[in-house]
Amino acid sequence: MHLSNQKRTILQFLFLLVSILMIAYGVGRGEMEIVWNKAINICLECIGLG
């Protein structure tokens, strides 16, 4: 599938916009804290840091 440069740019912008909206939705739901806690647990338990 061959897209023109203008169509490719529009598609990239739409993907970026959707990504930003999904991140904002997750932050609004408080999921950032959940992900942060899971990351800490991986570092402390699995990898053995700390």
Residue pairs with C-beta under 8 A, 6 or more apart in sequence:
3 11
26 32
43 49
43 50
44 50
